[in-house]
Amino acid sequence: MRQGQYGPWHPGRCAGLLVTPDGVETVIGHAGELHPRVVKAMGLPARTSAMELDLDRLSAAGGEALQAPRISSSRWRPRTWR
């Protein structure tokens, strides 16, 4: 992740989302606060944030699927409601 400037995000409040497969840095998306003019034009709440992610680029940058460790749910028991 690094600071970015890309519309429709607010300059200085935008981050480029990066991957580095095989030593080559590739931008796969952006995230941050939308520019106030965009927020106003779309009737959104002030300081609305958004993110875009190019899943094709992300998939192309990845290797084999990673296996996440198994998480035990034995600590979490459903509540009984009466």
LOGULUM-46065 format. One record per residue: z, x, y of N, C-alpha, C, CB in turn; residue number from 1; residue in three letters. Coordinates in steps of 0.001 Angstrom, whole numbers, plus 524288, in hexadecimal, padded with zeros to 5 digits. Each point is the difference from the previous one (the first is absolute). Last residue first. Glycine has a CB too. Example, Ala and Ser with C-alpha at 12.3 -4.5 7.8 and 13.67 -1.06 7.14 Angstrom:
2
<rec n_w="81BA8" n_u="83232" n_v="7F736" ca_w="8003C" ca_u="80334" ca_v="804A6" c_w="802DA" c_u="7FCFE" c_v="80442" cb_w="7F79F" cb_u="804A0" cb_v="7FD8C" resi="2" resn="SER"/>
<rec n_w="8081B" n_u="7FC82" n_v="7EC1C" ca_w="80000" ca_u="7FC86" ca_v="804A6" c_w="80000" c_u="80384" c_v="804B0" cb_w="804DE" cb_u="7F89C" cb_v="7FB6B" resi="1" resn="ALA"/>
# end
This chain:
82
<rec n_w="8657E" n_u="77A31" n_v="7B7D4" ca_w="80233" ca_u="7FB08" ca_v="7FE22" c_w="8000B" c_u="7FC06" c_v="8043C" cb_w="8056F" cb_u="804B5" cb_v="7F9B1" resi="82" resn="ARG"/>
<rec n_w="7F0BC" n_u="80ECE" n_v="80018" ca_w="8015C" ca_u="7FC5A" ca_v="80435" c_w="80205" c_u="7FAEF" c_v="7FDA7" cb_w="7F933" cb_u="803FE" cb_v="805EF" resi="81" resn="TRP"/>
<rec n_w="804A4" n_u="81140" n_v="7F47E" ca_w="80017" ca_u="7FAB9" ca_v="7FDEE" c_w="801EE" c_u="7FC6E" c_v="80457" cb_w="80198" cb_u="80329" cb_v="7F6AA" resi="80" resn="THR"/>
<rec n_w="7F3D7" n_u="8104B" n_v="8099A" ca_w="80498" ca_u="7FCDF" ca_v="80145" c_w="7FF81" c_u="7FAA8" c_v="7FD6E" cb_w="8012A" cb_u="804CA" cb_v="80894" resi="79" resn="ARG"/>
<rec n_w="7F65B" n_u="80DBB" n_v="7F04C" ca_w="7FF06" ca_u="7FB3B" ca_v="802FF" c_w="80514" c_u="7FD08" c_v="800EB" cb_w="7F6F3" cb_u="7FF77" cb_v="7FC3E" resi="78" resn="PRO"/>
<rec n_w="8085D" n_u="81574" n_v="80218" ca_w="8005C" ca_u="7FB67" ca_v="7FCA4" c_w="7FF1B" c_u="7FB25" c_v="8033D" cb_w="8063C" cb_u="80498" cb_v="7F9FA" resi="77" resn="ARG"/>
<rec n_w="7F7BD" n_u="81165" n_v="80666" ca_w="7FED8" ca_u="7FB4A" ca_v="802F0" c_w="7FFF4" c_u="7FB54" c_v="7FC52" cb_w="7FAC9" cb_u="8052D" cb_v="8068F" resi="76" resn="TRP"/>
<rec n_w="807BC" n_u="80C3F" n_v="7F353" ca_w="803FE" ca_u="7FF3C" ca_v="80417" c_w="7FF57" c_u="7FACA" c_v="802BD" cb_w="8006B" cb_u="809A0" cb_v="80149" resi="75" resn="ARG"/>
<rec n_w="7F353" n_u="7FC3A" n_v="7F1F4" ca_w="804D8" ca_u="7FE43" ca_v="7FD8C" c_w="80460" c_u="7FF2C" c_v="803FD" cb_w="7FD5A" cb_u="804C4" cb_v="7F7ED" resi="74" resn="SER"/>
<rec n_w="7EFE4" n_u="80145" n_v="8091B" ca_w="801CE" ca_u="7FB66" ca_v="802E2" c_w="8052C" c_u="7FE0A" c_v="7FDD1" cb_w="7F6B8" cb_u="7FD99" cb_v="801FB" resi="73" resn="SER"/>
<rec n_w="7FDA4" n_u="815A1" n_v="7FF09" ca_w="8033F" ca_u="7FC73" ca_v="7FCFF" c_w="801C5" c_u="7FB7C" c_v="8036A" cb_w="802F4" cb_u="80762" cb_v="7FA49" resi="72" resn="SER"/>
<rec n_w="7EB6D" n_u="804CE" n_v="8069F" ca_w="804B5" ca_u="7FEA7" ca_v="802F0" c_w="8030D" c_u="7FC02" c_v="7FCD0" cb_w="7FB97" cb_u="801CE" cb_v="808C5" resi="71" resn="ILE"/>
<rec n_w="7F508" n_u="80E1F" n_v="7F381" ca_w="80201" ca_u="7FAD2" ca_v="7FEC8" c_w="80514" c_u="7FF2C" c_v="802FE" cb_w="7FBC8" cb_u="80027" cb_v="7F706" resi="70" resn="ARG"/>
<rec n_w="7F51A" n_u="80CA3" n_v="8107B" ca_w="80451" ca_u="7FFE6" ca_v="7FC47" c_w="801E3" c_u="7FA6D" c_v="7FF28" cb_w="802A2" cb_u="80909" cb_v="802C0" resi="69" resn="PRO"/>
<rec n_w="7E948" n_u="7FAB0" n_v="801EE" ca_w="8050E" ca_u="7FFCA" ca_v="8029E" c_w="80459" c_u="7FFF5" c_v="7FBF4" cb_w="7FC07" cb_u="7FB32" cb_v="8079D" resi="68" resn="ALA"/>
<rec n_w="7F00A" n_u="80CB4" n_v="7F7C4" ca_w="8038D" ca_u="7FC84" ca_v="7FD47" c_w="8053A" c_u="8003E" c_v="802CB" cb_w="7FB51" cb_u="80140" cb_v="7F74F" resi="67" resn="GLN"/>
<rec n_w="7F018" n_u="80215" n_v="80FC3" ca_w="80530" ca_u="8021F" ca_v="7FF1F" c_w="80354" c_u="7FBFD" c_v="7FD31" cb_w="7FF3C" cb_u="805A7" cb_v="807FD" resi="66" resn="LEU"/>
<rec n_w="7EB0D" n_u="7FD95" n_v="7F7DA" ca_w="80447" ca_u="7FC9A" ca_v="801A3" c_w="80533" c_u="80295" c_v="7FEB5" cb_w="7FA64" cb_u="7F800" cb_v="7FEA3" resi="65" resn="ALA"/>
<rec n_w="7F544" n_u="81455" n_v="8050F" ca_w="801CE" ca_u="7FC5D" ca_v="7FC0D" c_w="80471" c_u="7FCB1" c_v="80229" cb_w="7FD4D" cb_u="80639" cb_v="7F8E9" resi="64" resn="GLU"/>
<rec n_w="7F9D5" n_u="80144" n_v="81612" ca_w="7FE96" ca_u="801DE" ca_v="7FAD0" c_w="8017A" c_u="7FBD9" c_v="7FC0C" cb_w="8013C" cb_u="8096E" cb_v="802AE" resi="63" resn="GLY"/>
<rec n_w="7F971" n_u="7F412" n_v="8128E" ca_w="80400" ca_u="8008E" ca_v="7FBFA" c_w="7FDD5" c_u="80229" c_v="7FAF4" cb_w="804BB" cb_u="7F8AC" cb_v="80407" resi="62" resn="GLY"/>
<rec n_w="7F130" n_u="802D5" n_v="80B58" ca_w="80307" ca_u="804BD" ca_v="800F3" c_w="803F0" c_u="8010C" c_v="7FBAB" cb_w="7FEDC" cb_u="7FE91" cb_v="80987" resi="61" resn="ALA"/>
<rec n_w="7F688" n_u="7F1F9" n_v="7F6DE" ca_w="7FCA1" ca_u="80486" ca_v="7FF24" c_w="80307" c_u="8051C" c_v="80096" cb_w="7F860" cb_u="7FACC" cb_v="80339" resi="60" resn="ALA"/>
<rec n_w="81037" n_u="7F550" n_v="800A4" ca_w="7FEEB" ca_u="8005C" ca_v="7FA68" c_w="7FCBB" c_u="804D9" c_v="7FEC3" cb_w="80072" cb_u="7F636" cb_v="7FF57" resi="59" resn="SER"/>
<rec n_w="802AC" n_u="805FA" n_v="81247" ca_w="804E0" ca_u="8016D" ca_v="7FD7C" c_w="7FF2F" c_u="800C1" c_v="7FA23" cb_w="804FE" cb_u="7FB14" cb_v="806E2" resi="58" resn="LEU"/>
<rec n_w="7ECFD" n_u="7FEA7" n_v="80307" ca_w="800F9" ca_u="80593" ca_v="8010C" c_w="80501" c_u="801DA" c_v="7FD5B" cb_w="7FB55" cb_u="7FF26" cb_v="80891" resi="57" resn="ARG"/>
<rec n_w="800DC" n_u="7EEFF" n_v="7F623" ca_w="7FBEF" ca_u="802F1" ca_v="7FD43" c_w="800CD" c_u="805E2" c_v="800C6" cb_w="7F9B7" cb_u="7F878" cb_v="8012C" resi="56" resn="ASP"/>
<rec n_w="81111" n_u="7FB94" n_v="807F8" ca_w="8018B" ca_u="800A8" ca_v="7FA8F" c_w="7FBEB" c_u="802EC" c_v="7FCD0" cb_w="8051B" cb_u="7F7D3" cb_v="800C0" resi="55" resn="LEU"/>
<rec n_w="800B2" n_u="8079E" n_v="813A3" ca_w="7FB12" ca_u="7FFE2" ca_v="7FD16" c_w="80141" c_u="80131" c_v="7FA4F" cb_w="7FAA7" cb_u="802D4" cb_v="807F8" resi="54" resn="ASP"/>
<rec n_w="8115D" n_u="7F4AB" n_v="807F8" ca_w="7FFD3" ca_u="803FF" ca_v="7FBFA" c_w="7FAF3" c_u="7FF59" c_v="7FCF5" cb_w="809E3" cb_u="80052" cb_v="7FF60" resi="53" resn="LEU"/>
<rec n_w="801F8" n_u="7F962" n_v="81362" ca_w="7FB52" ca_u="7FF69" ca_v="7FCC7" c_w="7FFD9" c_u="80494" c_v="7FC3E" cb_w="7FB0B" cb_u="7FB29" cb_v="8072B" resi="52" resn="GLU"/>
<rec n_w="813E9" n_u="7F9CA" n_v="8061F" ca_w="7FE62" ca_u="80478" ca_v="7FCE2" c_w="7FAE4" c_u="7FEB4" c_v="7FD48" cb_w="8095E" cb_u="802D1" cb_v="7FEB5" resi="51" resn="MET"/>
<rec n_w="804BE" n_u="7F6E6" n_v="812C7" ca_w="7FC49" ca_u="7FECB" ca_v="7FBD6" c_w="7FEA0" c_u="80508" c_v="7FD25" cb_w="7FC60" cb_u="7F84B" cb_v="80511" resi="50" resn="ALA"/>
<rec n_w="811D3" n_u="7FD94" n_v="80AA6" ca_w="7FE04" ca_u="8048D" ca_v="7FD29" c_w="7FC62" c_u="7FE3E" c_v="7FBA5" cb_w="80827" cb_u="8050E" cb_v="8021E" resi="49" resn="SER"/>
<rec n_w="7FFE5" n_u="7F31C" n_v="811BE" ca_w="7FE67" ca_u="7FF06" ca_v="7FA9A" c_w="7FDCC" c_u="80501" c_v="7FD9A" cb_w="7FE1B" cb_u="7F689" cb_v="80224" resi="48" resn="THR"/>
<rec n_w="809A1" n_u="8050C" n_v="80FC9" ca_w="8011B" ca_u="8048E" ca_v="7FCAF" c_w="7FEE1" c_u="7FF09" c_v="7FA35" cb_w="806C5" cb_u="80290" cb_v="80671" resi="47" resn="ARG"/>
<rec n_w="7FA21" n_u="7EC11" n_v="803F7" ca_w="7FFFE" ca_u="80536" ca_v="8025E" c_w="80188" c_u="80414" c_v="7FBF9" cb_w="80234" cb_u="7FC24" cb_v="808BF" resi="46" resn="ALA"/>
<rec n_w="7F515" n_u="7F268" n_v="7EFF7" ca_w="804DD" ca_u="80197" ca_v="80297" c_w="7FF8C" c_u="8058F" c_v="80226" cb_w="8051A" cb_u="7FA12" cb_v="7FA04" resi="45" resn="PRO"/>
<rec n_w="7E91F" n_u="7FB1D" n_v="8049D" ca_w="803FA" ca_u="80204" ca_v="7FC70" c_w="80504" c_u="8014B" c_v="802F7" cb_w="7F8F5" cb_u="80394" cb_v="7FA25" resi="44" resn="LEU"/>
<rec n_w="7F477" n_u="7F5DA" n_v="80AAC" ca_w="8048C" ca_u="7FC98" ca_v="80042" c_w="8045E" c_u="80199" c_v="7FC4E" cb_w="7FA0A" cb_u="7F8EE" cb_v="80288" resi="43" resn="GLY"/>
<rec n_w="7F4CE" n_u="80F67" n_v="801AC" ca_w="80092" ca_u="7FD3F" ca_v="7FB07" c_w="804C5" c_u="7FC68" c_v="7FFE4" cb_w="7FB99" cb_u="80781" cb_v="7FBB2" resi="42" resn="MET"/>
<rec n_w="80032" n_u="80303" n_v="8134C" ca_w="7FB24" ca_u="7FD37" ca_v="7FEC3" c_w="80083" c_u="7FCC7" c_v="7FB00" cb_w="7FAF9" cb_u="8071B" cb_v="80473" resi="41" resn="ALA"/>
<rec n_w="8132F" n_u="80400" n_v="800B1" ca_w="7FF5F" ca_u="7FB94" ca_v="80396" c_w="7FB35" c_u="7FCC4" c_v="7FE90" cb_w="80459" cb_u="8052B" cb_v="8071B" resi="40" resn="LYS"/>
<rec n_w="7FE8D" n_u="80A50" n_v="7EF72" ca_w="80435" ca_u="7FC4E" ca_v="7FEED" c_w="7FF5B" c_u="7FB1A" c_v="8035C" cb_w="80605" cb_u="80774" cb_v="7FDA7" resi="39" resn="VAL"/>
<rec n_w="7EECF" n_u="8067D" n_v="805AB" ca_w="7FEA2" ca_u="7FD8A" ca_v="7FB09" c_w="80402" c_u="7FBD1" c_v="7FEAD" cb_w="7FBA9" cb_u="8084A" cb_v="7FCE5" resi="38" resn="VAL"/>
<rec n_w="807AD" n_u="80223" n_v="811AE" ca_w="7FB8C" ca_u="7FC7A" ca_v="80113" c_w="7FE44" c_u="7FD22" c_v="7FB18" cb_w="7FD1A" cb_u="805F5" cb_v="8072D" resi="37" resn="ARG"/>
<rec n_w="81092" n_u="806F7" n_v="7F77E" ca_w="801A1" ca_u="7FB2B" ca_v="802A0" c_w="7FB7F" c_u="7FC3D" c_v="80140" cb_w="8074B" cb_u="8051F" cb_v="803BB" resi="36" resn="PRO"/>
<rec n_w="7F7C6" n_u="80808" n_v="7EBC5" ca_w="7FF85" ca_u="80084" ca_v="805AB" c_w="8017A" c_u="7FAD0" c_v="80290" cb_w="7F8DD" cb_u="806DB" cb_v="7FF04" resi="35" resn="HIS"/>
<rec n_w="80F8E" n_u="7FDCB" n_v="7EE44" ca_w="7FAFC" ca_u="7FE71" ca_v="80241" c_w="80018" c_u="80084" c_v="805EF" cb_w="7FE90" cb_u="7F9DB" cb_v="7F881" resi="34" resn="LEU"/>
<rec n_w="80CA2" n_u="811D4" n_v="7F95C" ca_w="80079" ca_u="7FB90" ca_v="80392" c_w="7FAAA" c_u="7FEC7" c_v="80261" cb_w="80969" cb_u="8025F" cb_v="801FC" resi="33" resn="GLU"/>
<rec n_w="7F6ED" n_u="8071A" n_v="7EB31" ca_w="802C8" ca_u="80090" ca_v="804ED" c_w="80020" c_u="7FB03" c_v="8031A" cb_w="7FD76" cb_u="80935" cb_v="8001A" resi="32" resn="GLY"/>
<rec n_w="7F68C" n_u="80230" n_v="7EFEB" ca_w="80452" ca_u="7FC53" ca_v="8008B" c_w="80287" c_u="800DA" c_v="80548" cb_w="80185" cb_u="7FFCC" cb_v="7F63E" resi="31" resn="ALA"/>
<rec n_w="7EC24" n_u="80571" n_v="7FC34" ca_w="802FA" ca_u="80085" ca_v="804DC" c_w="80452" c_u="7FBEA" c_v="80003" cb_w="7F812" cb_u="80376" cb_v="804E6" resi="30" resn="HIS"/>
<rec n_w="7FA40" n_u="8077D" n_v="7EBE0" ca_w="801B8" ca_u="7FB5C" ca_v="802D2" c_w="802E2" c_u="8015A" c_v="804FA" cb_w="8008D" cb_u="7FB57" cb_v="7F798" resi="29" resn="GLY"/>
<rec n_w="7F7B5" n_u="81103" n_v="7FC58" ca_w="7FF4C" ca_u="7FB56" ca_v="7FCC6" c_w="801E5" c_u="7FB0D" c_v="802B2" cb_w="800F2" cb_u="8059A" cb_v="7F82D" resi="28" resn="ILE"/>
<rec n_w="7F828" n_u="80FE4" n_v="80B1B" ca_w="802AA" ca_u="7FB86" ca_v="80257" c_w="7FEDE" c_u="7FB3D" c_v="7FC9A" cb_w="7FF53" cb_u="803D6" cb_v="80936" resi="27" resn="VAL"/>
<rec n_w="8010B" n_u="810E7" n_v="7F0B6" ca_w="7FCC5" ca_u="7FB55" ca_v="800A8" c_w="80348" c_u="7FB9D" c_v="80250" cb_w="7FA4B" cb_u="802AC" cb_v="7F868" resi="26" resn="THR"/>
<rec n_w="804EA" n_u="813F4" n_v="802DC" ca_w="802D2" ca_u="7FBB5" ca_v="80272" c_w="7FC5A" c_u="7FB6F" c_v="80110" cb_w="8063D" cb_u="8065F" cb_v="80403" resi="25" resn="GLU"/>
<rec n_w="7F976" n_u="8096C" n_v="7ED41" ca_w="7FCCC" ca_u="7FD9E" ca_v="80418" c_w="802D8" c_u="7FB3C" c_v="80222" cb_w="7F7A6" cb_u="8033B" cb_v="7FBC0" resi="24" resn="VAL"/>
<rec n_w="80E2D" n_u="807B4" n_v="7F57C" ca_w="8004C" ca_u="802E1" ca_v="804E3" c_w="7FCC6" c_u="7FDCE" c_v="80478" cb_w="8019E" cb_u="80793" cb_v="7FA9A" resi="23" resn="GLY"/>
<rec n_w="80055" n_u="7F048" n_v="7F410" ca_w="7FD18" ca_u="804F2" ca_v="7FFA4" c_w="7FFCA" c_u="802FA" c_v="80525" cb_w="7FAB9" cb_u="7FBFB" cb_v="7F901" resi="22" resn="ASP"/>
<rec n_w="80C08" n_u="7F20E" n_v="80AD1" ca_w="7FE6A" ca_u="8017C" ca_v="7FAB3" c_w="7FCD0" c_u="80506" c_v="80031" cb_w="80000" cb_u="7F68A" cb_v="7FD2D" resi="21" resn="PRO"/>
<rec n_w="80C8E" n_u="7FEF0" n_v="80FE5" ca_w="7FD97" ca_u="8052C" ca_v="7FFCA" c_w="7FEAB" c_u="80166" c_v="7FA5C" cb_w="804FE" cb_u="802C4" cb_v="8080D" resi="20" resn="THR"/>
<rec n_w="7FF1C" n_u="7EB94" n_v="8065A" ca_w="800CD" ca_u="80250" ca_v="7FAD7" c_w="7FD29" c_u="80539" c_v="80004" cb_w="800CF" cb_u="7F715" cb_v="7FB71" resi="19" resn="VAL"/>
<rec n_w="80702" n_u="7FA71" n_v="8147E" ca_w="7FCAE" ca_u="8040C" ca_v="7FDC7" c_w="8016B" c_u="8013C" c_v="7FA5C" cb_w="7FEED" cb_u="803A8" cb_v="808E4" resi="18" resn="LEU"/>
<rec n_w="802B0" n_u="7EE9F" n_v="8093F" ca_w="8021B" ca_u="800A4" ca_v="7FABF" c_w="7FC3D" c_u="80380" c_v="7FCFB" cb_w="80489" cb_u="7F713" cb_v="80036" resi="17" resn="LEU"/>
<rec n_w="80050" n_u="80655" n_v="8153A" ca_w="7FBF1" ca_u="8004D" ca_v="7FC14" c_w="80292" c_u="800FA" c_v="7FABB" cb_w="7F966" cb_u="8035E" cb_v="8069A" resi="16" resn="GLY"/>
<rec n_w="80F20" n_u="7F2D9" n_v="80AC8" ca_w="8001C" ca_u="80465" ca_v="7FC59" c_w="7FB50" c_u="7FFAE" c_v="7FC64" cb_w="809D4" cb_u="80061" cb_v="8006B" resi="15" resn="ALA"/>
<rec n_w="7FDEA" n_u="7F837" n_v="813D4" ca_w="7FC87" ca_u="7FF5A" ca_v="7FB86" c_w="80071" c_u="804D7" c_v="7FC91" cb_w="7F9C9" cb_u="7FA41" cb_v="80538" resi="14" resn="CYS"/>
<rec n_w="80C93" n_u="8025B" n_v="80C98" ca_w="80324" ca_u="7FCDF" ca_v="7FC67" c_w="7FCD5" c_u="7FEB2" c_v="7FB29" cb_w="8051A" cb_u="7FC44" cb_v="80781" resi="13" resn="ARG"/>
<rec n_w="7F3DA" n_u="80D78" n_v="806CF" ca_w="8053E" ca_u="8022D" ca_v="7FFA9" c_w="8039B" c_u="7FD02" c_v="7FC62" cb_w="7FEC0" cb_u="80333" cb_v="808E4" resi="12" resn="GLY"/>
<rec n_w="7F1AB" n_u="7F206" n_v="7FE42" ca_w="80005" ca_u="805C1" ca_v="80004" c_w="805A0" c_u="8020F" c_v="8000F" cb_w="7F74E" cb_u="80016" cb_v="804BE" resi="11" resn="PRO"/>
<rec n_w="803CB" n_u="7ED82" n_v="7F295" ca_w="801C6" ca_u="8020A" ca_v="80503" c_w="7FFF4" c_u="805F8" c_v="7FFC0" cb_w="8059C" cb_u="7F7F0" cb_v="801A3" resi="10" resn="HIS"/>
<rec n_w="7ED2A" n_u="7FC61" n_v="7F231" ca_w="80571" ca_u="8018A" ca_v="80091" c_w="8011A" c_u="80251" c_v="80558" cb_w="8005E" cb_u="8018E" cb_v="7F676" resi="9" resn="TRP"/>
<rec n_w="7EF49" n_u="7F737" n_v="80027" ca_w="80283" ca_u="7FD45" ca_v="80461" c_w="805B7" c_u="80175" c_v="800D9" cb_w="7F9EC" cb_u="7F8CA" cb_v="7FE50" resi="8" resn="PRO"/>
<rec n_w="7FA45" n_u="81577" n_v="7FFD1" ca_w="80073" ca_u="7FA7E" ca_v="80168" c_w="8004A" c_u="7FCA6" c_v="7FB2B" cb_w="7FB24" cb_u="801A7" cb_v="8083A" resi="7" resn="GLY"/>
<rec n_w="80B76" n_u="8126D" n_v="7FA04" ca_w="7FBE5" ca_u="7FCF8" ca_v="7FD84" c_w="800D5" c_u="7FA54" c_v="8017D" cb_w="7FF29" cb_u="8066B" cb_v="7F871" resi="6" resn="TYR"/>
<rec n_w="809F3" n_u="80D82" n_v="8078F" ca_w="7FE23" ca_u="7FC92" ca_v="8042B" c_w="7FB42" c_u="7FD31" c_v="7FDDA" cb_w="80367" cb_u="805EC" cb_v="80751" resi="5" resn="GLN"/>
<rec n_w="80ED5" n_u="804D3" n_v="7F001" ca_w="7FA76" ca_u="7FEF5" ca_v="80085" c_w="7FECC" c_u="7FCB5" c_v="804C6" cb_w="7FF32" cb_u="800A1" cb_v="7F66A" resi="4" resn="GLY"/>
<rec n_w="81038" n_u="80C87" n_v="7FE41" ca_w="7FED9" ca_u="7FCAB" ca_v="80476" c_w="7FA23" c_u="7FF5B" c_v="8007A" cb_w="80831" cb_u="802EB" cb_v="8049A" resi="3" resn="GLN"/>
<rec n_w="7FE98" n_u="8008D" n_v="7E870" ca_w="80008" ca_u="802EA" ca_v="804EB" c_w="7FE93" c_u="7FC3F" c_v="80464" cb_w="7FD8D" cb_u="80881" cb_v="7FB6D" resi="2" resn="ARG"/>
<rec n_w="806E4" n_u="7F999" n_v="7EE2B" ca_w="80000" ca_u="7FCB1" ca_v="80475" c_w="80000" c_u="8038A" c_v="804C4" cb_w="804B5" cb_u="7F8AB" cb_v="7FB31" resi="1" resn="MET"/>
# end
